[in-house]
Amino acid sequence: MKKFAATTSILTLATLLSALPILAAASCPVSFGEYDKLIQSNMKDQCLIVAKNCATETDTVQQRVNALRIEIAKGNYVYSNDELKALREQLRWIQADSGNQII
């Protein structure tokens, strides 16, 4: 009888502990997808800051201009003044090099 009670107690405890992550996720105010977007919106884009083409980045000029504008819009909340200056300089360089095309 003691063995049955011990086994039942262990199985009950294991079941309750396995349900904790599910209960915690259900009560979380932000879903994991939204949390990932929130984290990414507050992160620096290192490829744009150092003005290099990362191996995984295959942006067109228009996509790079849009990315620069998005990163500049984050402002001092994410970037330092020097980093913002570098991003603005890249945007000016692309616009000057574009041959007066609308970018």
Distance bins in CASP14 RR format, pairs under 12 A and 6 or more apart:
PFRMAT RR
TARGET T0000
AUTHOR 0000-0000-0000
RMODE 2
METHOD distances of the structure
MODEL  1
1 7 0 0 0 0 0 1 0 0 0 0 0
1 8 0 0 0 0 0 1 0 0 0 0 0
2 8 0 0 0 0 0 1 0 0 0 0 0
2 9 0 0 0 0 0 1 0 0 0 0 0
3 9 0 0 0 0 0 1 0 0 0 0 0
3 10 0 0 0 0 0 1 0 0 0 0 0
4 10 0 0 0 0 0 1 0 0 0 0 0
4 11 0 0 0 0 0 1 0 0 0 0 0
5 11 0 0 0 0 0 1 0 0 0 0 0
5 12 0 0 0 0 0 1 0 0 0 0 0
6 12 0 0 0 0 0 1 0 0 0 0 0
6 13 0 0 0 0 0 1 0 0 0 0 0
7 13 0 0 0 0 0 1 0 0 0 0 0
7 14 0 0 0 0 0 1 0 0 0 0 0
8 14 0 0 0 0 0 1 0 0 0 0 0
8 15 0 0 0 0 0 1 0 0 0 0 0
9 15 0 0 0 0 0 1 0 0 0 0 0
9 16 0 0 0 0 0 1 0 0 0 0 0
10 16 0 0 0 0 0 1 0 0 0 0 0
10 17 0 0 0 0 0 1 0 0 0 0 0
11 17 0 0 0 0 0 1 0 0 0 0 0
11 18 0 0 0 0 0 1 0 0 0 0 0
12 18 0 0 0 0 0 1 0 0 0 0 0
12 19 0 0 0 0 0 1 0 0 0 0 0
13 19 0 0 0 0 0 1 0 0 0 0 0
13 20 0 0 0 0 0 1 0 0 0 0 0
14 20 0 0 0 0 0 1 0 0 0 0 0
15 22 0 0 0 0 0 1 0 0 0 0 0
16 22 0 0 0 0 0 1 0 0 0 0 0
16 23 0 0 0 0 1 0 0 0 0 0 0
17 23 0 0 0 0 0 1 0 0 0 0 0
17 24 0 0 0 0 0 1 0 0 0 0 0
18 24 0 0 0 0 0 1 0 0 0 0 0
19 25 0 0 0 0 0 1 0 0 0 0 0
19 26 0 0 0 0 0 1 0 0 0 0 0
20 26 0 0 0 0 0 1 0 0 0 0 0
20 27 0 0 0 0 0 1 0 0 0 0 0
21 27 0 0 0 0 0 1 0 0 0 0 0
21 28 0 0 0 0 0 1 0 0 0 0 0
21 32 0 0 0 0 0 1 0 0 0 0 0
22 28 0 0 0 0 0 1 0 0 0 0 0
24 32 0 0 0 0 0 1 0 0 0 0 0
25 31 0 0 0 0 1 0 0 0 0 0 0
25 32 1 0 0 1 0 0 0 0 0 0 0
25 33 0 0 0 0 0 1 0 0 0 0 0
25 35 0 0 0 0 0 1 0 0 0 0 0
28 34 0 0 0 0 1 0 0 0 0 0 0
28 35 0 0 0 0 1 0 0 0 0 0 0
29 35 0 0 0 0 1 0 0 0 0 0 0
29 38 0 0 0 0 0 1 0 0 0 0 0
30 36 0 0 0 0 1 0 0 0 0 0 0
30 37 0 0 0 0 1 0 0 0 0 0 0
30 38 1 0 0 1 0 0 0 0 0 0 0
30 39 0 0 0 0 0 1 0 0 0 0 0
31 37 0 0 0 0 1 0 0 0 0 0 0
31 38 0 0 0 0 0 1 0 0 0 0 0
32 38 0 0 0 0 0 1 0 0 0 0 0
32 39 0 0 0 0 0 1 0 0 0 0 0
33 39 0 0 0 0 1 0 0 0 0 0 0
33 40 0 0 0 0 1 0 0 0 0 0 0
34 40 0 0 0 0 0 1 0 0 0 0 0
34 41 0 0 0 0 0 1 0 0 0 0 0
35 41 0 0 0 0 0 1 0 0 0 0 0
35 42 0 0 0 0 0 1 0 0 0 0 0
36 42 0 0 0 0 0 1 0 0 0 0 0
36 43 0 0 0 0 0 1 0 0 0 0 0
37 43 0 0 0 0 0 1 0 0 0 0 0
39 78 0 0 0 0 0 1 0 0 0 0 0
40 70 0 0 0 0 0 1 0 0 0 0 0
40 71 0 0 0 0 0 1 0 0 0 0 0
40 74 0 0 0 0 0 1 0 0 0 0 0
40 78 0 0 0 0 0 1 0 0 0 0 0
41 70 0 0 0 0 1 0 0 0 0 0 0
41 71 0 0 0 0 0 1 0 0 0 0 0
41 73 0 0 0 0 0 1 0 0 0 0 0
41 74 1 0 0 1 0 0 0 0 0 0 0
41 75 0 0 0 0 0 1 0 0 0 0 0
41 77 0 0 0 0 1 0 0 0 0 0 0
41 78 0 0 0 0 1 0 0 0 0 0 0
42 71 0 0 0 0 0 1 0 0 0 0 0
42 74 1 0 0 1 0 0 0 0 0 0 0
42 75 0 0 0 0 0 1 0 0 0 0 0
42 77 1 0 0 1 0 0 0 0 0 0 0
42 78 1 0 1 0 0 0 0 0 0 0 0
42 79 0 0 0 0 0 1 0 0 0 0 0
43 49 0 0 0 0 0 1 0 0 0 0 0
43 70 0 0 0 0 0 1 0 0 0 0 0
43 71 0 0 0 0 1 0 0 0 0 0 0
43 74 0 0 0 0 1 0 0 0 0 0 0
43 77 0 0 0 0 0 1 0 0 0 0 0
43 78 1 0 0 1 0 0 0 0 0 0 0
43 79 0 0 0 0 0 1 0 0 0 0 0
44 50 0 0 0 0 0 1 0 0 0 0 0
44 67 0 0 0 0 0 1 0 0 0 0 0
44 70 0 0 0 0 0 1 0 0 0 0 0
44 71 1 0 0 1 0 0 0 0 0 0 0
44 72 0 0 0 0 0 1 0 0 0 0 0
44 74 0 0 0 0 1 0 0 0 0 0 0
44 75 0 0 0 0 0 1 0 0 0 0 0
44 77 0 0 0 0 0 1 0 0 0 0 0
44 78 1 0 1 0 0 0 0 0 0 0 0
44 79 1 0 0 1 0 0 0 0 0 0 0
44 80 0 0 0 0 1 0 0 0 0 0 0
44 83 1 0 0 1 0 0 0 0 0 0 0
44 84 0 0 0 0 0 1 0 0 0 0 0
44 86 0 0 0 0 0 1 0 0 0 0 0
44 87 0 0 0 0 1 0 0 0 0 0 0
45 51 0 0 0 0 0 1 0 0 0 0 0
45 52 0 0 0 0 0 1 0 0 0 0 0
45 54 0 0 0 0 1 0 0 0 0 0 0
45 57 0 0 0 0 1 0 0 0 0 0 0
45 59 0 0 0 0 0 1 0 0 0 0 0
45 64 0 0 0 0 0 1 0 0 0 0 0
45 66 0 0 0 0 0 1 0 0 0 0 0
45 67 1 0 0 1 0 0 0 0 0 0 0
45 68 0 0 0 0 1 0 0 0 0 0 0
45 69 0 0 0 0 0 1 0 0 0 0 0
45 70 0 0 0 0 1 0 0 0 0 0 0
45 71 1 0 1 0 0 0 0 0 0 0 0
45 72 0 0 0 0 0 1 0 0 0 0 0
45 74 0 0 0 0 1 0 0 0 0 0 0
45 78 0 0 0 0 1 0 0 0 0 0 0
45 79 0 0 0 0 1 0 0 0 0 0 0
45 83 0 0 0 0 0 1 0 0 0 0 0
45 86 0 0 0 0 0 1 0 0 0 0 0
45 87 0 0 0 0 1 0 0 0 0 0 0
45 90 0 0 0 0 0 1 0 0 0 0 0
46 52 0 0 0 0 1 0 0 0 0 0 0
46 53 0 0 0 0 0 1 0 0 0 0 0
46 54 1 0 0 1 0 0 0 0 0 0 0
46 56 0 0 0 0 0 1 0 0 0 0 0
46 57 0 0 0 0 0 1 0 0 0 0 0
46 71 0 0 0 0 0 1 0 0 0 0 0
46 78 0 0 0 0 0 1 0 0 0 0 0
46 79 0 0 0 0 0 1 0 0 0 0 0
46 83 0 0 0 0 0 1 0 0 0 0 0
46 86 0 0 0 0 0 1 0 0 0 0 0
46 87 0 0 0 0 0 1 0 0 0 0 0
47 53 1 0 0 1 0 0 0 0 0 0 0
47 54 1 0 1 0 0 0 0 0 0 0 0
47 55 0 0 0 0 1 0 0 0 0 0 0
47 56 0 0 0 0 1 0 0 0 0 0 0
47 57 1 0 1 0 0 0 0 0 0 0 0
47 58 0 0 0 0 0 1 0 0 0 0 0
47 59 0 0 0 0 1 0 0 0 0 0 0
47 63 0 0 0 0 0 1 0 0 0 0 0
47 64 0 0 0 0 1 0 0 0 0 0 0
47 67 0 0 0 0 1 0 0 0 0 0 0
47 68 0 0 0 0 0 1 0 0 0 0 0
47 71 0 0 0 0 0 1 0 0 0 0 0
47 87 0 0 0 0 0 1 0 0 0 0 0
47 90 0 0 0 0 0 1 0 0 0 0 0
48 54 0 0 0 0 1 0 0 0 0 0 0
48 57 0 0 0 0 1 0 0 0 0 0 0
48 59 0 0 0 0 1 0 0 0 0 0 0
48 63 0 0 0 0 0 1 0 0 0 0 0
48 64 1 0 0 1 0 0 0 0 0 0 0
48 65 0 0 0 0 0 1 0 0 0 0 0
48 66 0 0 0 0 0 1 0 0 0 0 0
48 67 1 0 0 1 0 0 0 0 0 0 0
48 68 1 0 0 1 0 0 0 0 0 0 0
48 69 0 0 0 0 0 1 0 0 0 0 0
48 70 0 0 0 0 1 0 0 0 0 0 0
48 71 1 0 1 0 0 0 0 0 0 0 0
48 72 0 0 0 0 1 0 0 0 0 0 0
48 74 0 0 0 0 0 1 0 0 0 0 0
48 78 0 0 0 0 0 1 0 0 0 0 0
48 79 0 0 0 0 1 0 0 0 0 0 0
48 83 0 0 0 0 1 0 0 0 0 0 0
48 84 0 0 0 0 0 1 0 0 0 0 0
48 86 0 0 0 0 1 0 0 0 0 0 0
48 87 1 0 0 1 0 0 0 0 0 0 0
48 88 0 0 0 0 0 1 0 0 0 0 0
48 89 0 0 0 0 0 1 0 0 0 0 0
48 90 1 0 0 1 0 0 0 0 0 0 0
48 91 0 0 0 0 1 0 0 0 0 0 0
48 94 0 0 0 0 0 1 0 0 0 0 0
49 67 0 0 0 0 0 1 0 0 0 0 0
49 68 0 0 0 0 0 1 0 0 0 0 0
49 71 0 0 0 0 1 0 0 0 0 0 0
49 72 0 0 0 0 0 1 0 0 0 0 0
49 74 0 0 0 0 0 1 0 0 0 0 0
49 78 0 0 0 0 0 1 0 0 0 0 0
49 79 1 0 0 1 0 0 0 0 0 0 0
49 80 0 0 0 0 1 0 0 0 0 0 0
49 82 0 0 0 0 1 0 0 0 0 0 0
49 83 1 0 1 0 0 0 0 0 0 0 0
49 84 0 0 0 0 1 0 0 0 0 0 0
49 85 0 0 0 0 0 1 0 0 0 0 0
49 86 1 0 0 1 0 0 0 0 0 0 0
49 87 1 0 0 1 0 0 0 0 0 0 0
49 88 0 0 0 0 0 1 0 0 0 0 0
49 89 0 0 0 0 0 1 0 0 0 0 0
49 90 0 0 0 0 1 0 0 0 0 0 0
50 57 0 0 0 0 0 1 0 0 0 0 0
50 83 0 0 0 0 1 0 0 0 0 0 0
50 86 0 0 0 0 1 0 0 0 0 0 0
50 87 0 0 0 0 0 1 0 0 0 0 0
50 90 0 0 0 0 0 1 0 0 0 0 0
51 57 0 0 0 0 0 1 0 0 0 0 0
51 64 0 0 0 0 0 1 0 0 0 0 0
51 68 0 0 0 0 0 1 0 0 0 0 0
51 83 0 0 0 0 0 1 0 0 0 0 0
51 86 1 0 0 1 0 0 0 0 0 0 0
51 87 0 0 0 0 1 0 0 0 0 0 0
51 88 0 0 0 0 0 1 0 0 0 0 0
51 89 0 0 0 0 1 0 0 0 0 0 0
51 90 1 0 1 0 0 0 0 0 0 0 0
51 91 0 0 0 0 0 1 0 0 0 0 0
51 93 0 0 0 0 1 0 0 0 0 0 0
51 94 0 0 0 0 0 1 0 0 0 0 0
52 64 0 0 0 0 0 1 0 0 0 0 0
52 86 0 0 0 0 0 1 0 0 0 0 0
52 90 0 0 0 0 0 1 0 0 0 0 0
53 59 0 0 0 0 1 0 0 0 0 0 0
53 61 0 0 0 0 0 1 0 0 0 0 0
53 64 0 0 0 0 1 0 0 0 0 0 0
53 90 0 0 0 0 0 1 0 0 0 0 0
54 64 0 0 0 0 0 1 0 0 0 0 0
54 67 0 0 0 0 0 1 0 0 0 0 0
57 63 0 0 0 0 1 0 0 0 0 0 0
57 64 0 0 0 0 1 0 0 0 0 0 0
57 67 0 0 0 0 1 0 0 0 0 0 0
58 64 0 0 0 0 0 1 0 0 0 0 0
59 65 0 0 0 0 1 0 0 0 0 0 0
59 66 0 0 0 0 1 0 0 0 0 0 0
59 67 1 0 0 1 0 0 0 0 0 0 0
59 68 0 0 0 0 0 1 0 0 0 0 0
59 94 0 0 0 0 0 1 0 0 0 0 0
60 66 0 0 0 0 1 0 0 0 0 0 0
60 67 0 0 0 0 0 1 0 0 0 0 0
60 94 0 0 0 0 0 1 0 0 0 0 0
60 103 0 0 0 0 0 1 0 0 0 0 0
61 67 0 0 0 0 0 1 0 0 0 0 0
61 68 0 0 0 0 0 1 0 0 0 0 0
61 90 0 0 0 0 0 1 0 0 0 0 0
61 91 0 0 0 0 0 1 0 0 0 0 0
61 93 0 0 0 0 0 1 0 0 0 0 0
61 94 1 0 0 1 0 0 0 0 0 0 0
61 95 0 0 0 0 0 1 0 0 0 0 0
61 97 0 0 0 0 1 0 0 0 0 0 0
61 98 1 0 0 1 0 0 0 0 0 0 0
61 99 0 0 0 0 0 1 0 0 0 0 0
61 101 0 0 0 0 1 0 0 0 0 0 0
61 102 0 0 0 0 0 1 0 0 0 0 0
61 103 1 0 0 1 0 0 0 0 0 0 0
62 68 0 0 0 0 0 1 0 0 0 0 0
62 69 0 0 0 0 0 1 0 0 0 0 0
62 94 0 0 0 0 1 0 0 0 0 0 0
62 95 0 0 0 0 0 1 0 0 0 0 0
62 98 0 0 0 0 1 0 0 0 0 0 0
62 101 0 0 0 0 1 0 0 0 0 0 0
62 102 0 0 0 0 1 0 0 0 0 0 0
62 103 1 0 0 1 0 0 0 0 0 0 0
63 69 0 0 0 0 0 1 0 0 0 0 0
63 70 0 0 0 0 0 1 0 0 0 0 0
63 94 0 0 0 0 0 1 0 0 0 0 0
63 103 0 0 0 0 0 1 0 0 0 0 0
64 70 0 0 0 0 0 1 0 0 0 0 0
64 71 0 0 0 0 0 1 0 0 0 0 0
64 87 0 0 0 0 0 1 0 0 0 0 0
64 90 0 0 0 0 1 0 0 0 0 0 0
64 91 0 0 0 0 1 0 0 0 0 0 0
64 93 0 0 0 0 0 1 0 0 0 0 0
64 94 1 0 0 1 0 0 0 0 0 0 0
64 95 0 0 0 0 0 1 0 0 0 0 0
64 97 0 0 0 0 0 1 0 0 0 0 0
64 98 0 0 0 0 0 1 0 0 0 0 0
64 103 0 0 0 0 1 0 0 0 0 0 0
65 71 0 0 0 0 0 1 0 0 0 0 0
65 72 0 0 0 0 0 1 0 0 0 0 0
65 87 0 0 0 0 0 1 0 0 0 0 0
65 90 0 0 0 0 1 0 0 0 0 0 0
65 91 1 0 0 1 0 0 0 0 0 0 0
65 92 0 0 0 0 0 1 0 0 0 0 0
65 93 0 0 0 0 0 1 0 0 0 0 0
65 94 1 0 1 0 0 0 0 0 0 0 0
65 95 1 0 0 1 0 0 0 0 0 0 0
65 97 0 0 0 0 0 1 0 0 0 0 0
65 98 0 0 0 0 1 0 0 0 0 0 0
65 101 0 0 0 0 0 1 0 0 0 0 0
65 102 0 0 0 0 0 1 0 0 0 0 0
65 103 1 0 1 0 0 0 0 0 0 0 0
66 72 0 0 0 0 0 1 0 0 0 0 0
66 73 0 0 0 0 0 1 0 0 0 0 0
66 91 0 0 0 0 0 1 0 0 0 0 0
66 94 0 0 0 0 0 1 0 0 0 0 0
66 103 0 0 0 0 1 0 0 0 0 0 0
67 73 0 0 0 0 0 1 0 0 0 0 0
67 74 0 0 0 0 0 1 0 0 0 0 0
67 87 0 0 0 0 1 0 0 0 0 0 0
67 90 0 0 0 0 0 1 0 0 0 0 0
67 91 0 0 0 0 1 0 0 0 0 0 0
67 94 0 0 0 0 0 1 0 0 0 0 0
68 74 0 0 0 0 0 1 0 0 0 0 0
68 79 0 0 0 0 0 1 0 0 0 0 0
68 83 0 0 0 0 0 1 0 0 0 0 0
68 84 0 0 0 0 0 1 0 0 0 0 0
68 86 0 0 0 0 0 1 0 0 0 0 0
68 87 1 0 1 0 0 0 0 0 0 0 0
68 88 0 0 0 0 1 0 0 0 0 0 0
68 89 0 0 0 0 1 0 0 0 0 0 0
68 90 1 0 1 0 0 0 0 0 0 0 0
68 91 1 0 1 0 0 0 0 0 0 0 0
68 92 0 0 0 0 1 0 0 0 0 0 0
68 93 0 0 0 0 0 1 0 0 0 0 0
68 94 1 0 0 1 0 0 0 0 0 0 0
68 95 0 0 0 0 1 0 0 0 0 0 0
68 103 0 0 0 0 0 1 0 0 0 0 0
69 75 0 0 0 0 0 1 0 0 0 0 0
69 87 0 0 0 0 1 0 0 0 0 0 0
69 88 0 0 0 0 0 1 0 0 0 0 0
69 90 0 0 0 0 0 1 0 0 0 0 0
69 91 1 0 0 1 0 0 0 0 0 0 0
69 94 0 0 0 0 0 1 0 0 0 0 0
69 95 0 0 0 0 0 1 0 0 0 0 0
69 103 0 0 0 0 1 0 0 0 0 0 0
70 78 0 0 0 0 0 1 0 0 0 0 0
70 79 0 0 0 0 0 1 0 0 0 0 0
70 87 0 0 0 0 0 1 0 0 0 0 0
70 91 0 0 0 0 0 1 0 0 0 0 0
71 77 0 0 0 0 0 1 0 0 0 0 0
71 78 1 0 0 1 0 0 0 0 0 0 0
71 79 1 0 0 1 0 0 0 0 0 0 0
71 83 0 0 0 0 1 0 0 0 0 0 0
71 84 0 0 0 0 1 0 0 0 0 0 0
71 86 0 0 0 0 0 1 0 0 0 0 0
71 87 1 0 1 0 0 0 0 0 0 0 0
71 88 0 0 0 0 0 1 0 0 0 0 0
71 90 0 0 0 0 1 0 0 0 0 0 0
71 91 0 0 0 0 1 0 0 0 0 0 0
72 78 0 0 0 0 0 1 0 0 0 0 0
72 79 0 0 0 0 1 0 0 0 0 0 0
72 83 0 0 0 0 1 0 0 0 0 0 0
72 84 1 0 0 1 0 0 0 0 0 0 0
72 85 0 0 0 0 0 1 0 0 0 0 0
72 86 0 0 0 0 0 1 0 0 0 0 0
72 87 1 0 1 0 0 0 0 0 0 0 0
72 88 1 0 0 1 0 0 0 0 0 0 0
72 89 0 0 0 0 0 1 0 0 0 0 0
72 90 0 0 0 0 1 0 0 0 0 0 0
72 91 1 0 0 1 0 0 0 0 0 0 0
72 92 0 0 0 0 0 1 0 0 0 0 0
73 79 0 0 0 0 0 1 0 0 0 0 0
73 84 0 0 0 0 0 1 0 0 0 0 0
73 87 0 0 0 0 0 1 0 0 0 0 0
73 88 0 0 0 0 0 1 0 0 0 0 0
73 91 0 0 0 0 0 1 0 0 0 0 0
74 80 0 0 0 0 0 1 0 0 0 0 0
74 83 0 0 0 0 0 1 0 0 0 0 0
74 84 0 0 0 0 1 0 0 0 0 0 0
74 87 0 0 0 0 1 0 0 0 0 0 0
75 81 0 0 0 0 1 0 0 0 0 0 0
75 83 0 0 0 0 1 0 0 0 0 0 0
75 84 1 0 1 0 0 0 0 0 0 0 0
75 85 0 0 0 0 0 1 0 0 0 0 0
75 87 0 0 0 0 1 0 0 0 0 0 0
75 88 0 0 0 0 0 1 0 0 0 0 0
76 82 0 0 0 0 0 1 0 0 0 0 0
76 83 0 0 0 0 1 0 0 0 0 0 0
76 84 1 0 0 1 0 0 0 0 0 0 0
76 85 0 0 0 0 0 1 0 0 0 0 0
77 83 0 0 0 0 0 1 0 0 0 0 0
77 84 0 0 0 0 0 1 0 0 0 0 0
78 84 0 0 0 0 1 0 0 0 0 0 0
78 87 0 0 0 0 0 1 0 0 0 0 0
79 85 0 0 0 0 1 0 0 0 0 0 0
79 86 0 0 0 0 1 0 0 0 0 0 0
79 87 1 0 0 1 0 0 0 0 0 0 0
79 88 0 0 0 0 0 1 0 0 0 0 0
80 86 0 0 0 0 1 0 0 0 0 0 0
80 87 0 0 0 0 0 1 0 0 0 0 0
81 87 0 0 0 0 0 1 0 0 0 0 0
81 88 0 0 0 0 0 1 0 0 0 0 0
82 88 0 0 0 0 0 1 0 0 0 0 0
82 89 0 0 0 0 0 1 0 0 0 0 0
83 89 0 0 0 0 0 1 0 0 0 0 0
83 90 0 0 0 0 0 1 0 0 0 0 0
84 90 0 0 0 0 0 1 0 0 0 0 0
84 91 0 0 0 0 0 1 0 0 0 0 0
85 91 0 0 0 0 0 1 0 0 0 0 0
85 92 0 0 0 0 0 1 0 0 0 0 0
86 92 0 0 0 0 0 1 0 0 0 0 0
86 93 0 0 0 0 0 1 0 0 0 0 0
87 93 0 0 0 0 0 1 0 0 0 0 0
87 94 0 0 0 0 0 1 0 0 0 0 0
88 94 0 0 0 0 0 1 0 0 0 0 0
88 95 0 0 0 0 0 1 0 0 0 0 0
89 95 0 0 0 0 0 1 0 0 0 0 0
89 96 0 0 0 0 0 1 0 0 0 0 0
90 96 0 0 0 0 0 1 0 0 0 0 0
90 97 0 0 0 0 0 1 0 0 0 0 0
91 97 0 0 0 0 0 1 0 0 0 0 0
91 98 0 0 0 0 0 1 0 0 0 0 0
91 103 0 0 0 0 1 0 0 0 0 0 0
92 98 0 0 0 0 0 1 0 0 0 0 0
92 103 0 0 0 0 0 1 0 0 0 0 0
93 99 0 0 0 0 0 1 0 0 0 0 0
93 103 0 0 0 0 0 1 0 0 0 0 0
94 101 0 0 0 0 0 1 0 0 0 0 0
94 103 1 0 0 1 0 0 0 0 0 0 0
95 101 0 0 0 0 1 0 0 0 0 0 0
95 102 0 0 0 0 1 0 0 0 0 0 0
95 103 1 0 1 0 0 0 0 0 0 0 0
96 103 0 0 0 0 0 1 0 0 0 0 0
97 103 0 0 0 0 1 0 0 0 0 0 0
END
